[in-house]
Amino acid sequence: MVRLILHYSNSFNCDYQATFLHADIQSWQSSLTYDAIIAFDSLFHLRMTSQVPVLTKLCKWLNPGGVLLFTHGKKTGEITGKMFGILFSYSSLDQSDYQNLLHSQGLLLLRVEAPYQHPSTESRDLLMVARK
């Protein structure tokens, strides 16, 4: 997936600068802050015990006015499922827990869609966009 993002980002003729990072978000630390953080189809693969620490970390890494976009489940729980023949784990907090956590970190919710539908990505349980 990272290779695809890099391939397509280099093929656009845009005036913006973006840095793509590939790391384990549970252990990776950054001394930088960011104008935008996108976590699409990723956070729900973390263990339940990592949900709050990782989302808190992402909130702290935002610059003032920075935007966080992420997809997630909307009910507390853990499940497993197969995708492309590979067993995956999924975990989620309740939608209200995500909203409360974002608020406690000084973020303002800009958009909440449950379910989120888009022709390019199909259906997701929950999409949240918040600004610091």
MODELLER restraints for C-alpha pairs under 7 A, 6 or more apart:
rsr = mdl.restraints
at = mdl.atoms
rsr.add(forms.Gaussian(group=physical.xy_distance, feature=features.Distance(at['CA:25:A'], at['CA:54:A']), mean=6.95, stdev=0.5))
rsr.add(forms.Gaussian(group=physical.xy_distance, feature=features.Distance(at['CA:26:A'], at['CA:50:A']), mean=6.96, stdev=0.5))
rsr.add(forms.Gaussian(group=physical.xy_distance, feature=features.Distance(at['CA:26:A'], at['CA:54:A']), mean=6.21, stdev=0.5))
rsr.add(forms.Gaussian(group=physical.xy_distance, feature=features.Distance(at['CA:32:A'], at['CA:61:A']), mean=6.96, stdev=0.5))
rsr.add(forms.Gaussian(group=physical.xy_distance, feature=features.Distance(at['CA:33:A'], at['CA:61:A']), mean=4.59, stdev=0.5))
rsr.add(forms.Gaussian(group=physical.xy_distance, feature=features.Distance(at['CA:33:A'], at['CA:62:A']), mean=5.34, stdev=0.5))
rsr.add(forms.Gaussian(group=physical.xy_distance, feature=features.Distance(at['CA:33:A'], at['CA:63:A']), mean=5.56, stdev=0.5))
rsr.add(forms.Gaussian(group=physical.xy_distance, feature=features.Distance(at['CA:34:A'], at['CA:61:A']), mean=6.06, stdev=0.5))
rsr.add(forms.Gaussian(group=physical.xy_distance, feature=features.Distance(at['CA:34:A'], at['CA:62:A']), mean=4.89, stdev=0.5))
rsr.add(forms.Gaussian(group=physical.xy_distance, feature=features.Distance(at['CA:34:A'], at['CA:63:A']), mean=5.38, stdev=0.5))
rsr.add(forms.Gaussian(group=physical.xy_distance, feature=features.Distance(at['CA:34:A'], at['CA:66:A']), mean=6.71, stdev=0.5))
rsr.add(forms.Gaussian(group=physical.xy_distance, feature=features.Distance(at['CA:35:A'], at['CA:62:A']), mean=5.99, stdev=0.5))
rsr.add(forms.Gaussian(group=physical.xy_distance, feature=features.Distance(at['CA:35:A'], at['CA:63:A']), mean=5.46, stdev=0.5))
rsr.add(forms.Gaussian(group=physical.xy_distance, feature=features.Distance(at['CA:35:A'], at['CA:66:A']), mean=4.26, stdev=0.5))
rsr.add(forms.Gaussian(group=physical.xy_distance, feature=features.Distance(at['CA:35:A'], at['CA:67:A']), mean=6.33, stdev=0.5))
rsr.add(forms.Gaussian(group=physical.xy_distance, feature=features.Distance(at['CA:36:A'], at['CA:62:A']), mean=6.82, stdev=0.5))
rsr.add(forms.Gaussian(group=physical.xy_distance, feature=features.Distance(at['CA:36:A'], at['CA:66:A']), mean=5.34, stdev=0.5))
rsr.add(forms.Gaussian(group=physical.xy_distance, feature=features.Distance(at['CA:36:A'], at['CA:67:A']), mean=4.73, stdev=0.5))
rsr.add(forms.Gaussian(group=physical.xy_distance, feature=features.Distance(at['CA:36:A'], at['CA:68:A']), mean=5.80, stdev=0.5))
rsr.add(forms.Gaussian(group=physical.xy_distance, feature=features.Distance(at['CA:37:A'], at['CA:67:A']), mean=6.45, stdev=0.5))
rsr.add(forms.Gaussian(group=physical.xy_distance, feature=features.Distance(at['CA:37:A'], at['CA:68:A']), mean=4.92, stdev=0.5))
rsr.add(forms.Gaussian(group=physical.xy_distance, feature=features.Distance(at['CA:37:A'], at['CA:69:A']), mean=6.41, stdev=0.5))
rsr.add(forms.Gaussian(group=physical.xy_distance, feature=features.Distance(at['CA:38:A'], at['CA:68:A']), mean=6.00, stdev=0.5))
rsr.add(forms.Gaussian(group=physical.xy_distance, feature=features.Distance(at['CA:38:A'], at['CA:69:A']), mean=4.90, stdev=0.5))
rsr.add(forms.Gaussian(group=physical.xy_distance, feature=features.Distance(at['CA:38:A'], at['CA:70:A']), mean=5.90, stdev=0.5))
rsr.add(forms.Gaussian(group=physical.xy_distance, feature=features.Distance(at['CA:39:A'], at['CA:69:A']), mean=6.22, stdev=0.5))
rsr.add(forms.Gaussian(group=physical.xy_distance, feature=features.Distance(at['CA:39:A'], at['CA:70:A']), mean=4.60, stdev=0.5))
rsr.add(forms.Gaussian(group=physical.xy_distance, feature=features.Distance(at['CA:39:A'], at['CA:71:A']), mean=6.76, stdev=0.5))
rsr.add(forms.Gaussian(group=physical.xy_distance, feature=features.Distance(at['CA:40:A'], at['CA:70:A']), mean=5.11, stdev=0.5))
rsr.add(forms.Gaussian(group=physical.xy_distance, feature=features.Distance(at['CA:40:A'], at['CA:71:A']), mean=5.23, stdev=0.5))
rsr.add(forms.Gaussian(group=physical.xy_distance, feature=features.Distance(at['CA:41:A'], at['CA:71:A']), mean=5.78, stdev=0.5))
rsr.add(forms.Gaussian(group=physical.xy_distance, feature=features.Distance(at['CA:43:A'], at['CA:72:A']), mean=6.74, stdev=0.5))
rsr.add(forms.Gaussian(group=physical.xy_distance, feature=features.Distance(at['CA:44:A'], at['CA:72:A']), mean=5.58, stdev=0.5))
rsr.add(forms.Gaussian(group=physical.xy_distance, feature=features.Distance(at['CA:44:A'], at['CA:73:A']), mean=6.78, stdev=0.5))
rsr.add(forms.Gaussian(group=physical.xy_distance, feature=features.Distance(at['CA:44:A'], at['CA:90:A']), mean=5.26, stdev=0.5))
rsr.add(forms.Gaussian(group=physical.xy_distance, feature=features.Distance(at['CA:44:A'], at['CA:91:A']), mean=5.23, stdev=0.5))
rsr.add(forms.Gaussian(group=physical.xy_distance, feature=features.Distance(at['CA:44:A'], at['CA:92:A']), mean=5.87, stdev=0.5))
rsr.add(forms.Gaussian(group=physical.xy_distance, feature=features.Distance(at['CA:45:A'], at['CA:89:A']), mean=5.78, stdev=0.5))
rsr.add(forms.Gaussian(group=physical.xy_distance, feature=features.Distance(at['CA:45:A'], at['CA:90:A']), mean=4.72, stdev=0.5))
rsr.add(forms.Gaussian(group=physical.xy_distance, feature=features.Distance(at['CA:45:A'], at['CA:91:A']), mean=6.30, stdev=0.5))
rsr.add(forms.Gaussian(group=physical.xy_distance, feature=features.Distance(at['CA:46:A'], at['CA:90:A']), mean=6.89, stdev=0.5))
rsr.add(forms.Gaussian(group=physical.xy_distance, feature=features.Distance(at['CA:46:A'], at['CA:91:A']), mean=6.54, stdev=0.5))
rsr.add(forms.Gaussian(group=physical.xy_distance, feature=features.Distance(at['CA:47:A'], at['CA:91:A']), mean=6.13, stdev=0.5))
rsr.add(forms.Gaussian(group=physical.xy_distance, feature=features.Distance(at['CA:48:A'], at['CA:91:A']), mean=5.47, stdev=0.5))
rsr.add(forms.Gaussian(group=physical.xy_distance, feature=features.Distance(at['CA:48:A'], at['CA:92:A']), mean=6.58, stdev=0.5))
rsr.add(forms.Gaussian(group=physical.xy_distance, feature=features.Distance(at['CA:59:A'], at['CA:105:A']), mean=6.44, stdev=0.5))
rsr.add(forms.Gaussian(group=physical.xy_distance, feature=features.Distance(at['CA:62:A'], at['CA:132:A']), mean=6.78, stdev=0.5))
rsr.add(forms.Gaussian(group=physical.xy_distance, feature=features.Distance(at['CA:64:A'], at['CA:132:A']), mean=5.34, stdev=0.5))
rsr.add(forms.Gaussian(group=physical.xy_distance, feature=features.Distance(at['CA:65:A'], at['CA:131:A']), mean=5.76, stdev=0.5))
rsr.add(forms.Gaussian(group=physical.xy_distance, feature=features.Distance(at['CA:65:A'], at['CA:132:A']), mean=4.97, stdev=0.5))
rsr.add(forms.Gaussian(group=physical.xy_distance, feature=features.Distance(at['CA:66:A'], at['CA:131:A']), mean=5.54, stdev=0.5))
rsr.add(forms.Gaussian(group=physical.xy_distance, feature=features.Distance(at['CA:66:A'], at['CA:132:A']), mean=5.45, stdev=0.5))
rsr.add(forms.Gaussian(group=physical.xy_distance, feature=features.Distance(at['CA:67:A'], at['CA:129:A']), mean=6.91, stdev=0.5))
rsr.add(forms.Gaussian(group=physical.xy_distance, feature=features.Distance(at['CA:67:A'], at['CA:130:A']), mean=5.64, stdev=0.5))
rsr.add(forms.Gaussian(group=physical.xy_distance, feature=features.Distance(at['CA:67:A'], at['CA:131:A']), mean=4.46, stdev=0.5))
rsr.add(forms.Gaussian(group=physical.xy_distance, feature=features.Distance(at['CA:67:A'], at['CA:132:A']), mean=6.51, stdev=0.5))
rsr.add(forms.Gaussian(group=physical.xy_distance, feature=features.Distance(at['CA:68:A'], at['CA:129:A']), mean=5.63, stdev=0.5))
rsr.add(forms.Gaussian(group=physical.xy_distance, feature=features.Distance(at['CA:68:A'], at['CA:130:A']), mean=5.33, stdev=0.5))
rsr.add(forms.Gaussian(group=physical.xy_distance, feature=features.Distance(at['CA:68:A'], at['CA:131:A']), mean=6.39, stdev=0.5))
rsr.add(forms.Gaussian(group=physical.xy_distance, feature=features.Distance(at['CA:69:A'], at['CA:128:A']), mean=5.75, stdev=0.5))
rsr.add(forms.Gaussian(group=physical.xy_distance, feature=features.Distance(at['CA:69:A'], at['CA:129:A']), mean=4.44, stdev=0.5))
rsr.add(forms.Gaussian(group=physical.xy_distance, feature=features.Distance(at['CA:69:A'], at['CA:130:A']), mean=6.67, stdev=0.5))
rsr.add(forms.Gaussian(group=physical.xy_distance, feature=features.Distance(at['CA:70:A'], at['CA:127:A']), mean=5.85, stdev=0.5))
rsr.add(forms.Gaussian(group=physical.xy_distance, feature=features.Distance(at['CA:70:A'], at['CA:128:A']), mean=5.56, stdev=0.5))
rsr.add(forms.Gaussian(group=physical.xy_distance, feature=features.Distance(at['CA:70:A'], at['CA:129:A']), mean=6.69, stdev=0.5))
rsr.add(forms.Gaussian(group=physical.xy_distance, feature=features.Distance(at['CA:71:A'], at['CA:124:A']), mean=6.98, stdev=0.5))
rsr.add(forms.Gaussian(group=physical.xy_distance, feature=features.Distance(at['CA:71:A'], at['CA:126:A']), mean=5.44, stdev=0.5))
rsr.add(forms.Gaussian(group=physical.xy_distance, feature=features.Distance(at['CA:71:A'], at['CA:127:A']), mean=4.45, stdev=0.5))
rsr.add(forms.Gaussian(group=physical.xy_distance, feature=features.Distance(at['CA:71:A'], at['CA:128:A']), mean=6.38, stdev=0.5))
rsr.add(forms.Gaussian(group=physical.xy_distance, feature=features.Distance(at['CA:72:A'], at['CA:92:A']), mean=6.80, stdev=0.5))
rsr.add(forms.Gaussian(group=physical.xy_distance, feature=features.Distance(at['CA:72:A'], at['CA:125:A']), mean=6.28, stdev=0.5))
rsr.add(forms.Gaussian(group=physical.xy_distance, feature=features.Distance(at['CA:72:A'], at['CA:126:A']), mean=5.09, stdev=0.5))
rsr.add(forms.Gaussian(group=physical.xy_distance, feature=features.Distance(at['CA:72:A'], at['CA:127:A']), mean=6.48, stdev=0.5))
rsr.add(forms.Gaussian(group=physical.xy_distance, feature=features.Distance(at['CA:73:A'], at['CA:92:A']), mean=5.31, stdev=0.5))
rsr.add(forms.Gaussian(group=physical.xy_distance, feature=features.Distance(at['CA:73:A'], at['CA:125:A']), mean=5.16, stdev=0.5))
rsr.add(forms.Gaussian(group=physical.xy_distance, feature=features.Distance(at['CA:73:A'], at['CA:126:A']), mean=5.67, stdev=0.5))
rsr.add(forms.Gaussian(group=physical.xy_distance, feature=features.Distance(at['CA:74:A'], at['CA:92:A']), mean=6.78, stdev=0.5))
rsr.add(forms.Gaussian(group=physical.xy_distance, feature=features.Distance(at['CA:74:A'], at['CA:93:A']), mean=6.68, stdev=0.5))
rsr.add(forms.Gaussian(group=physical.xy_distance, feature=features.Distance(at['CA:74:A'], at['CA:94:A']), mean=5.09, stdev=0.5))
rsr.add(forms.Gaussian(group=physical.xy_distance, feature=features.Distance(at['CA:74:A'], at['CA:95:A']), mean=4.49, stdev=0.5))
rsr.add(forms.Gaussian(group=physical.xy_distance, feature=features.Distance(at['CA:74:A'], at['CA:125:A']), mean=6.19, stdev=0.5))
rsr.add(forms.Gaussian(group=physical.xy_distance, feature=features.Distance(at['CA:74:A'], at['CA:126:A']), mean=5.94, stdev=0.5))
rsr.add(forms.Gaussian(group=physical.xy_distance, feature=features.Distance(at['CA:75:A'], at['CA:92:A']), mean=6.27, stdev=0.5))
rsr.add(forms.Gaussian(group=physical.xy_distance, feature=features.Distance(at['CA:75:A'], at['CA:93:A']), mean=5.74, stdev=0.5))
rsr.add(forms.Gaussian(group=physical.xy_distance, feature=features.Distance(at['CA:75:A'], at['CA:94:A']), mean=4.12, stdev=0.5))
rsr.add(forms.Gaussian(group=physical.xy_distance, feature=features.Distance(at['CA:75:A'], at['CA:95:A']), mean=6.18, stdev=0.5))
rsr.add(forms.Gaussian(group=physical.xy_distance, feature=features.Distance(at['CA:76:A'], at['CA:92:A']), mean=5.09, stdev=0.5))
rsr.add(forms.Gaussian(group=physical.xy_distance, feature=features.Distance(at['CA:76:A'], at['CA:93:A']), mean=4.08, stdev=0.5))
rsr.add(forms.Gaussian(group=physical.xy_distance, feature=features.Distance(at['CA:76:A'], at['CA:94:A']), mean=4.56, stdev=0.5))
rsr.add(forms.Gaussian(group=physical.xy_distance, feature=features.Distance(at['CA:77:A'], at['CA:91:A']), mean=5.62, stdev=0.5))
rsr.add(forms.Gaussian(group=physical.xy_distance, feature=features.Distance(at['CA:77:A'], at['CA:92:A']), mean=5.52, stdev=0.5))
rsr.add(forms.Gaussian(group=physical.xy_distance, feature=features.Distance(at['CA:77:A'], at['CA:93:A']), mean=6.67, stdev=0.5))
rsr.add(forms.Gaussian(group=physical.xy_distance, feature=features.Distance(at['CA:78:A'], at['CA:90:A']), mean=5.59, stdev=0.5))
rsr.add(forms.Gaussian(group=physical.xy_distance, feature=features.Distance(at['CA:78:A'], at['CA:91:A']), mean=4.20, stdev=0.5))
rsr.add(forms.Gaussian(group=physical.xy_distance, feature=features.Distance(at['CA:78:A'], at['CA:92:A']), mean=6.55, stdev=0.5))
rsr.add(forms.Gaussian(group=physical.xy_distance, feature=features.Distance(at['CA:79:A'], at['CA:89:A']), mean=5.99, stdev=0.5))
rsr.add(forms.Gaussian(group=physical.xy_distance, feature=features.Distance(at['CA:79:A'], at['CA:90:A']), mean=5.28, stdev=0.5))
rsr.add(forms.Gaussian(group=physical.xy_distance, feature=features.Distance(at['CA:79:A'], at['CA:91:A']), mean=6.42, stdev=0.5))
rsr.add(forms.Gaussian(group=physical.xy_distance, feature=features.Distance(at['CA:80:A'], at['CA:87:A']), mean=6.73, stdev=0.5))
rsr.add(forms.Gaussian(group=physical.xy_distance, feature=features.Distance(at['CA:80:A'], at['CA:88:A']), mean=5.48, stdev=0.5))
rsr.add(forms.Gaussian(group=physical.xy_distance, feature=features.Distance(at['CA:80:A'], at['CA:89:A']), mean=4.39, stdev=0.5))
rsr.add(forms.Gaussian(group=physical.xy_distance, feature=features.Distance(at['CA:80:A'], at['CA:90:A']), mean=5.85, stdev=0.5))
rsr.add(forms.Gaussian(group=physical.xy_distance, feature=features.Distance(at['CA:81:A'], at['CA:87:A']), mean=5.61, stdev=0.5))
rsr.add(forms.Gaussian(group=physical.xy_distance, feature=features.Distance(at['CA:81:A'], at['CA:88:A']), mean=5.39, stdev=0.5))
rsr.add(forms.Gaussian(group=physical.xy_distance, feature=features.Distance(at['CA:81:A'], at['CA:89:A']), mean=6.60, stdev=0.5))
rsr.add(forms.Gaussian(group=physical.xy_distance, feature=features.Distance(at['CA:82:A'], at['CA:88:A']), mean=5.88, stdev=0.5))
rsr.add(forms.Gaussian(group=physical.xy_distance, feature=features.Distance(at['CA:106:A'], at['CA:132:A']), mean=5.97, stdev=0.5))
rsr.add(forms.Gaussian(group=physical.xy_distance, feature=features.Distance(at['CA:107:A'], at['CA:130:A']), mean=5.86, stdev=0.5))
rsr.add(forms.Gaussian(group=physical.xy_distance, feature=features.Distance(at['CA:107:A'], at['CA:131:A']), mean=5.23, stdev=0.5))
rsr.add(forms.Gaussian(group=physical.xy_distance, feature=features.Distance(at['CA:107:A'], at['CA:132:A']), mean=4.29, stdev=0.5))
rsr.add(forms.Gaussian(group=physical.xy_distance, feature=features.Distance(at['CA:108:A'], at['CA:130:A']), mean=5.27, stdev=0.5))
rsr.add(forms.Gaussian(group=physical.xy_distance, feature=features.Distance(at['CA:108:A'], at['CA:131:A']), mean=5.21, stdev=0.5))
rsr.add(forms.Gaussian(group=physical.xy_distance, feature=features.Distance(at['CA:108:A'], at['CA:132:A']), mean=6.29, stdev=0.5))
rsr.add(forms.Gaussian(group=physical.xy_distance, feature=features.Distance(at['CA:109:A'], at['CA:129:A']), mean=6.08, stdev=0.5))
rsr.add(forms.Gaussian(group=physical.xy_distance, feature=features.Distance(at['CA:109:A'], at['CA:130:A']), mean=4.24, stdev=0.5))
rsr.add(forms.Gaussian(group=physical.xy_distance, feature=features.Distance(at['CA:109:A'], at['CA:131:A']), mean=6.53, stdev=0.5))
rsr.add(forms.Gaussian(group=physical.xy_distance, feature=features.Distance(at['CA:110:A'], at['CA:129:A']), mean=5.43, stdev=0.5))
rsr.add(forms.Gaussian(group=physical.xy_distance, feature=features.Distance(at['CA:110:A'], at['CA:130:A']), mean=5.08, stdev=0.5))
rsr.add(forms.Gaussian(group=physical.xy_distance, feature=features.Distance(at['CA:110:A'], at['CA:131:A']), mean=6.82, stdev=0.5))
rsr.add(forms.Gaussian(group=physical.xy_distance, feature=features.Distance(at['CA:111:A'], at['CA:128:A']), mean=5.63, stdev=0.5))
rsr.add(forms.Gaussian(group=physical.xy_distance, feature=features.Distance(at['CA:111:A'], at['CA:129:A']), mean=5.00, stdev=0.5))
rsr.add(forms.Gaussian(group=physical.xy_distance, feature=features.Distance(at['CA:111:A'], at['CA:130:A']), mean=6.89, stdev=0.5))
rsr.add(forms.Gaussian(group=physical.xy_distance, feature=features.Distance(at['CA:112:A'], at['CA:127:A']), mean=5.75, stdev=0.5))
rsr.add(forms.Gaussian(group=physical.xy_distance, feature=features.Distance(at['CA:112:A'], at['CA:128:A']), mean=4.69, stdev=0.5))
rsr.add(forms.Gaussian(group=physical.xy_distance, feature=features.Distance(at['CA:112:A'], at['CA:129:A']), mean=6.61, stdev=0.5))
rsr.add(forms.Gaussian(group=physical.xy_distance, feature=features.Distance(at['CA:113:A'], at['CA:126:A']), mean=5.68, stdev=0.5))
rsr.add(forms.Gaussian(group=physical.xy_distance, feature=features.Distance(at['CA:113:A'], at['CA:127:A']), mean=5.18, stdev=0.5))
rsr.add(forms.Gaussian(group=physical.xy_distance, feature=features.Distance(at['CA:113:A'], at['CA:128:A']), mean=6.65, stdev=0.5))
rsr.add(forms.Gaussian(group=physical.xy_distance, feature=features.Distance(at['CA:114:A'], at['CA:125:A']), mean=5.63, stdev=0.5))
rsr.add(forms.Gaussian(group=physical.xy_distance, feature=features.Distance(at['CA:114:A'], at['CA:126:A']), mean=4.58, stdev=0.5))
rsr.add(forms.Gaussian(group=physical.xy_distance, feature=features.Distance(at['CA:114:A'], at['CA:127:A']), mean=6.61, stdev=0.5))
rsr.add(forms.Gaussian(group=physical.xy_distance, feature=features.Distance(at['CA:115:A'], at['CA:123:A']), mean=6.90, stdev=0.5))
rsr.add(forms.Gaussian(group=physical.xy_distance, feature=features.Distance(at['CA:115:A'], at['CA:124:A']), mean=5.87, stdev=0.5))
rsr.add(forms.Gaussian(group=physical.xy_distance, feature=features.Distance(at['CA:115:A'], at['CA:125:A']), mean=4.62, stdev=0.5))
rsr.add(forms.Gaussian(group=physical.xy_distance, feature=features.Distance(at['CA:115:A'], at['CA:126:A']), mean=5.33, stdev=0.5))
rsr.add(forms.Gaussian(group=physical.xy_distance, feature=features.Distance(at['CA:116:A'], at['CA:123:A']), mean=5.66, stdev=0.5))
rsr.add(forms.Gaussian(group=physical.xy_distance, feature=features.Distance(at['CA:116:A'], at['CA:124:A']), mean=5.08, stdev=0.5))
rsr.add(forms.Gaussian(group=physical.xy_distance, feature=features.Distance(at['CA:116:A'], at['CA:125:A']), mean=6.12, stdev=0.5))
rsr.add(forms.Gaussian(group=physical.xy_distance, feature=features.Distance(at['CA:116:A'], at['CA:126:A']), mean=5.70, stdev=0.5))
rsr.add(forms.Gaussian(group=physical.xy_distance, feature=features.Distance(at['CA:116:A'], at['CA:127:A']), mean=5.84, stdev=0.5))
rsr.add(forms.Gaussian(group=physical.xy_distance, feature=features.Distance(at['CA:117:A'], at['CA:123:A']), mean=4.59, stdev=0.5))
rsr.add(forms.Gaussian(group=physical.xy_distance, feature=features.Distance(at['CA:117:A'], at['CA:124:A']), mean=6.54, stdev=0.5))
